[in-house]
Amino acid sequence: MSIKPILFENGILKMIDQRLLPTEEVWREYSDCPSVAEAITTMVVRGAPAIGVAAAFGAAFGASHIQEDNYADFFSEFEKACALLAATRPTAVNLFWALERMKGCAQIHRDLPLPELKARLFAEAQEIAVEDERLNRTLGANGAPLIADGARVLTHCNAGALATAGYGTALGVIRAAVEEGKELLVYADETRPFLQGSRLTAWELMRDRIPVTLICDNMAGYLMSKGEIDCVIVGADRIAANGDVANKIGTYTVAVLAREHQIPFYVAAPLSTIDLSIADGSGIPIEERSSREITHVGEQRLAPDAVAVRNPAFDVTPARLVSAIITERGVVTGDYSQGLKALAAKGA
């Protein structure tokens, strides 16, 4: 039973503070838009689908605090709340997808009395959360046939329940394969500098009693060369129309290694992560984060004071290195430009 990292109970949004895992399991409570925005920025909550869910609730909280008594003024203020949330993290497209859906909901129901409209926005955020977990389970079932019984699977970063409203994308495929009775071994690389693999993926898989072995990022090539990795599966923060994939920094390196060793490299993501408005990966904005994430672990300094640092949070894996993209509407291989467009059209 995978964890649900985002809960909405009695008008309060509760999110597990992922910065403190695995040593502490602390739940934070939120009831206004600025605090949710801060939680996204500081990575209390992270993972593209989870960011989208959190942003939807943040938008609903923003609406609930608006004092205007007519729709035009209300919507103007609501757009400001959404803009605050949109400024938190530039790469994960689910953030913007969720905010556009919330604005669309406000426009569709513009004739409701404002108190009812505000309630409807909370209902929409809850629907987004429920849909996310349901889609992840379907996605997992679609991808499970790609994972052979006895496979040794490498994953990068955390694309599990913690990165979503529940169940996970890449780890959702692994969970679905295990639920089918397959025996797997997961290799989780640590994922410097924020250590999502060692802190989150390892914790999550151990909690679900799925065999996991932790490795450093720079060990993947060695294990591949020894024939100890059968496939790679990762999540995504944004997928361009041609199938180029933005994911946690280091994903591109793993994909190159997988190609060199003729190992399948799979990407699992819901359709809300696919951005058909961007032709290829060169158009995906890449977030640069604080140098402190590299120079320190907690309060412990690891590098010389005032050293120059680069800290891009994501990289782009070219579509040519991707063996398949797994979504809730099916698995795409080969011509991603046509395949992704067809999947998007299927639900239109």
ZAGU-901441 format. One line per field, with one value per residue (C-alpha): residue number from 0; residue in three letters; chain; x, y, z. Coordinates in steps of 0.02 Angstrom, whole numbers. Example, Ala and Ser with C-alpha at 12.3 -4.5 7.8 and 13.67 -1.06 7.14 Angstrom:
<nodes>
voba = c(0/1)
padren = c(Ala/Ser)
torvex = c(A/A)
c1 = c(615/684)
c2 = c(-225/-53)
c3 = c(390/357)
</nodes>
This chain:
<nodes>
voba = c(0/1/2/3/4/5/6/7/8/9/10/11/12/13/14/15/16/17/18/19/20/21/22/23/24/25/26/27/28/29/30/31/32/33/34/35/36/37/38/39/40/41/42/43/44/45/46/47/48/49/50/51/52/53/54/55/56/57/58/59/60/61/62/63/64/65/66/67/68/69/70/71/72/73/74/75/76/77/78/79/80/81/82/83/84/85/86/87/88/89/90/91/92/93/94/95/96/97/98/99/100/101/102/103/104/105/106/107/108/109/110/111/112/113/114/115/116/117/118/119/120/121/122/123/124/125/126/127/128/129/130/131/132/133/134/135/136/137/138/139/140/141/142/143/144/145/146/147/148/149/150/151/152/153/154/155/156/157/158/159/160/161/162/163/164/165/166/167/168/169/170/171/172/173/174/175/176/177/178/179/180/181/182/183/184/185/186/187/188/189/190/191/192/193/194/195/196/197/198/199/200/201/202/203/204/205/206/207/208/209/210/211/212/213/214/215/216/217/218/219/220/221/222/223/224/225/226/227/228/229/230/231/232/233/234/235/236/237/238/239/240/241/242/243/244/245/246/247/248/249/250/251/252/253/254/255/256/257/258/259/260/261/262/263/264/265/266/267/268/269/270/271/272/273/274/275/276/277/278/279/280/281/282/283/284/285/286/287/288/289/290/291/292/293/294/295/296/297/298/299/300/301/302/303/304/305/306/307/308/309/310/311/312/313/314/315/316/317/318/319/320/321/322/323/324/325/326/327/328/329/330/331/332/333/334/335/336/337/338/339/340/341/342/343/344/345/346/347)
padren = c(Met/Ser/Ile/Lys/Pro/Ile/Leu/Phe/Glu/Asn/Gly/Ile/Leu/Lys/Met/Ile/Asp/Gln/Arg/Leu/Leu/Pro/Thr/Glu/Glu/Val/Trp/Arg/Glu/Tyr/Ser/Asp/Cys/Pro/Ser/Val/Ala/Glu/Ala/Ile/Thr/Thr/Met/Val/Val/Arg/Gly/Ala/Pro/Ala/Ile/Gly/Val/Ala/Ala/Ala/Phe/Gly/Ala/Ala/Phe/Gly/Ala/Ser/His/Ile/Gln/Glu/Asp/Asn/Tyr/Ala/Asp/Phe/Phe/Ser/Glu/Phe/Glu/Lys/Ala/Cys/Ala/Leu/Leu/Ala/Ala/Thr/Arg/Pro/Thr/Ala/Val/Asn/Leu/Phe/Trp/Ala/Leu/Glu/Arg/Met/Lys/Gly/Cys/Ala/Gln/Ile/His/Arg/Asp/Leu/Pro/Leu/Pro/Glu/Leu/Lys/Ala/Arg/Leu/Phe/Ala/Glu/Ala/Gln/Glu/Ile/Ala/Val/Glu/Asp/Glu/Arg/Leu/Asn/Arg/Thr/Leu/Gly/Ala/Asn/Gly/Ala/Pro/Leu/Ile/Ala/Asp/Gly/Ala/Arg/Val/Leu/Thr/His/Cys/Asn/Ala/Gly/Ala/Leu/Ala/Thr/Ala/Gly/Tyr/Gly/Thr/Ala/Leu/Gly/Val/Ile/Arg/Ala/Ala/Val/Glu/Glu/Gly/Lys/Glu/Leu/Leu/Val/Tyr/Ala/Asp/Glu/Thr/Arg/Pro/Phe/Leu/Gln/Gly/Ser/Arg/Leu/Thr/Ala/Trp/Glu/Leu/Met/Arg/Asp/Arg/Ile/Pro/Val/Thr/Leu/Ile/Cys/Asp/Asn/Met/Ala/Gly/Tyr/Leu/Met/Ser/Lys/Gly/Glu/Ile/Asp/Cys/Val/Ile/Val/Gly/Ala/Asp/Arg/Ile/Ala/Ala/Asn/Gly/Asp/Val/Ala/Asn/Lys/Ile/Gly/Thr/Tyr/Thr/Val/Ala/Val/Leu/Ala/Arg/Glu/His/Gln/Ile/Pro/Phe/Tyr/Val/Ala/Ala/Pro/Leu/Ser/Thr/Ile/Asp/Leu/Ser/Ile/Ala/Asp/Gly/Ser/Gly/Ile/Pro/Ile/Glu/Glu/Arg/Ser/Ser/Arg/Glu/Ile/Thr/His/Val/Gly/Glu/Gln/Arg/Leu/Ala/Pro/Asp/Ala/Val/Ala/Val/Arg/Asn/Pro/Ala/Phe/Asp/Val/Thr/Pro/Ala/Arg/Leu/Val/Ser/Ala/Ile/Ile/Thr/Glu/Arg/Gly/Val/Val/Thr/Gly/Asp/Tyr/Ser/Gln/Gly/Leu/Lys/Ala/Leu/Ala/Ala/Lys/Gly/Ala)
torvex = c(A/A/A/A/A/A/A/A/A/A/A/A/A/A/A/A/A/A/A/A/A/A/A/A/A/A/A/A/A/A/A/A/A/A/A/A/A/A/A/A/A/A/A/A/A/A/A/A/A/A/A/A/A/A/A/A/A/A/A/A/A/A/A/A/A/A/A/A/A/A/A/A/A/A/A/A/A/A/A/A/A/A/A/A/A/A/A/A/A/A/A/A/A/A/A/A/A/A/A/A/A/A/A/A/A/A/A/A/A/A/A/A/A/A/A/A/A/A/A/A/A/A/A/A/A/A/A/A/A/A/A/A/A/A/A/A/A/A/A/A/A/A/A/A/A/A/A/A/A/A/A/A/A/A/A/A/A/A/A/A/A/A/A/A/A/A/A/A/A/A/A/A/A/A/A/A/A/A/A/A/A/A/A/A/A/A/A/A/A/A/A/A/A/A/A/A/A/A/A/A/A/A/A/A/A/A/A/A/A/A/A/A/A/A/A/A/A/A/A/A/A/A/A/A/A/A/A/A/A/A/A/A/A/A/A/A/A/A/A/A/A/A/A/A/A/A/A/A/A/A/A/A/A/A/A/A/A/A/A/A/A/A/A/A/A/A/A/A/A/A/A/A/A/A/A/A/A/A/A/A/A/A/A/A/A/A/A/A/A/A/A/A/A/A/A/A/A/A/A/A/A/A/A/A/A/A/A/A/A/A/A/A/A/A/A/A/A/A/A/A/A/A/A/A/A/A/A/A/A/A/A/A/A/A/A/A/A/A/A/A/A/A/A/A/A/A/A/A)
c1 = c(0/91/90/-19/94/-45/-205/-350/-448/-571/-517/-332/-200/-76/88/230/390/500/654/658/638/695/742/584/405/332/168/146/-23/-73/-225/-172/-96/72/118/80/187/329/309/329/479/571/531/423/326/414/386/293/121/127/175/22/-93/-21/-37/-220/-256/-150/-258/-416/-350/-307/-486/-557/-470/-527/-646/-712/-900/-911/-843/-732/-637/-634/-557/-427/-370/-380/-260/-138/-144/-113/33/113/104/163/323/379/460/481/518/376/235/105/112/51/-71/-156/-166/-243/-369/-414/-434/-540/-650/-673/-724/-843/-934/-928/-1118/-1115/-1128/-949/-958/-1016/-882/-748/-815/-815/-631/-588/-690/-590/-425/-486/-536/-361/-286/-402/-377/-188/-182/-307/-208/-47/-121/-176/-6/76/-30/14/199/209/223/387/465/516/501/667/720/850/783/878/782/842/771/599/451/349/201/295/307/122/-45/-10/60/186/238/404/382/199/258/370/228/110/239/261/72/68/182/347/504/610/764/768/930/902/1043/1064/1022/1138/1124/953/969/792/847/933/814/646/648/741/625/469/517/575/410/320/440/502/686/796/984/1055/1202/1295/1256/1427/1406/1272/1393/1493/1339/1281/1452/1441/1270/1181/1049/911/815/799/637/619/484/479/446/407/405/417/311/453/481/630/618/662/693/803/984/1084/946/1032/1191/1097/1011/1178/1248/1094/1111/1296/1253/1096/981/801/770/587/499/336/229/45/-15/-18/173/176/191/144/169/358/432/586/691/784/625/606/656/783/775/938/932/1032/1219/1196/1117/1288/1406/1317/1227/1119/1232/1391/1495/1571/1658/1774/1691/1643/1679/1584/1438/1318/1159/1039/900/854/928/851/864/844/700/822/884/709/646/465/356/224/63/-111/-176/-45/138/223/377/461/392/354/295/151/123/111/-2/-116/-127/-172/-306/-377/-447/-493)
c2 = c(0/155/313/463/614/744/739/862/846/966/1111/1085/1027/907/863/755/857/764/863/768/591/458/503/599/580/753/815/1002/1089/1226/1336/1481/1507/1587/1446/1315/1412/1414/1226/1196/1313/1238/1059/1009/934/884/776/845/766/805/985/998/930/1045/1195/1154/1160/1318/1399/1346/1422/1581/1590/1560/1715/1835/1967/2037/2023/2015/1885/2000/2066/1893/1814/1953/1915/1728/1747/1834/1686/1568/1676/1664/1474/1470/1562/1425/1295/1323/1149/1037/1065/982/1139/1246/1113/1107/1297/1311/1179/1276/1438/1345/1279/1457/1516/1373/1403/1593/1604/1519/1628/1662/1555/1408/1443/1440/1272/1207/1251/1145/1004/1023/1011/853/782/817/721/572/568/572/414/326/371/315/144/130/190/59/-79/-21/-25/-185/-300/-213/-274/-457/-574/-572/-406/-295/-119/44/203/382/511/474/447/353/385/530/618/600/593/408/249/334/337/245/160/135/23/-70/-87/-152/-282/-339/-348/-465/-582/-538/-541/-385/-303/-114/-18/160/281/417/564/703/838/824/635/590/413/376/472/443/299/182/228/207/38/-31/25/-78/-225/-213/-267/-114/-86/89/143/305/396/356/168/140/116/-12/-117/-106/-163/-313/-362/-323/-201/-265/-103/77/165/347/479/649/830/882/788/888/850/752/642/733/709/831/740/756/801/645/560/600/517/360/357/370/227/123/149/102/-61/-96/-86/-25/150/181/342/336/493/545/641/800/793/798/975/973/1161/1135/1058/983/982/1142/1238/1165/1288/1214/1269/1319/1294/1357/1321/1267/1104/1057/1140/1075/924/996/1114/1022/1112/996/1122/1271/1433/1545/1411/1439/1316/1264/1176/1140/1036/946/888/836/659/657/551/441/370/327/150/186/319/242/339/304/293/174/147/245/185/237/399/497/651/554/436/568/676/526/485/665/664/499/583/749)
c3 = c(0/-61/42/-2/25/2/104/112/273/356/247/283/160/239/153/213/224/100/152/317/251/287/466/510/448/479/407/374/368/245/227/115/-56/-10/110/-22/-146/-21/8/-179/-193/-44/-96/50/-95/-257/-409/-559/-527/-340/-377/-490/-355/-223/-339/-371/-185/-170/-303/-211/-51/-147/-209/-36/34/-103/-35/-200/-223/-414/-533/-638/-488/-409/-564/-577/-399/-432/-578/-462/-343/-488/-548/-376/-385/-566/-518/-397/-513/-701/-769/-708/-833/-720/-614/-759/-820/-648/-635/-809/-760/-602/-701/-827/-686/-621/-794/-829/-664/-670/-649/-479/-323/-269/-109/-216/-345/-209/-147/-325/-343/-190/-267/-428/-334/-248/-417/-484/-338/-357/-545/-525/-420/-533/-690/-607/-574/-756/-814/-702/-776/-952/-915/-812/-965/-1009/-846/-851/-702/-612/-689/-607/-632/-612/-571/-551/-430/-354/-468/-340/-228/-148/-316/-353/-263/-235/-316/-430/-613/-635/-467/-514/-656/-536/-409/-543/-598/-418/-396/-546/-448/-530/-425/-453/-384/-394/-398/-337/-372/-243/-360/-306/-248/-163/-139/-189/-230/-66/45/-40/-166/-50/95/-9/-83/85/160/27/47/-132/-138/-166/-170/-156/-266/-295/-457/-530/-505/-637/-781/-683/-644/-825/-887/-771/-840/-677/-746/-860/-889/-831/-790/-740/-725/-809/-769/-948/-1113/-1274/-1429/-1509/-1356/-1280/-1091/-952/-789/-636/-672/-712/-810/-975/-912/-865/-1035/-1127/-1023/-1056/-1245/-1238/-1150/-1254/-1103/-1125/-1056/-1014/-962/-864/-854/-865/-1015/-910/-915/-1105/-1173/-1357/-1365/-1355/-1513/-1432/-1275/-1318/-1273/-1099/-961/-842/-661/-575/-388/-240/-234/-54/-110/-179/-55/101/170/307/402/353/221/90/-24/-5/45/-103/-235/-398/-416/-554/-498/-643/-568/-730/-894/-1059/-1129/-1320/-1385/-1482/-1315/-1252/-1283/-1237/-1155/-1041/-1009/-942/-1120/-1185/-1224/-1364/-1457/-1618/-1689/-1530/-1624/-1700/-1555/-1419/-1526/-1557/-1371/-1330/-1465/-1400/-1245/-1324)
</nodes>
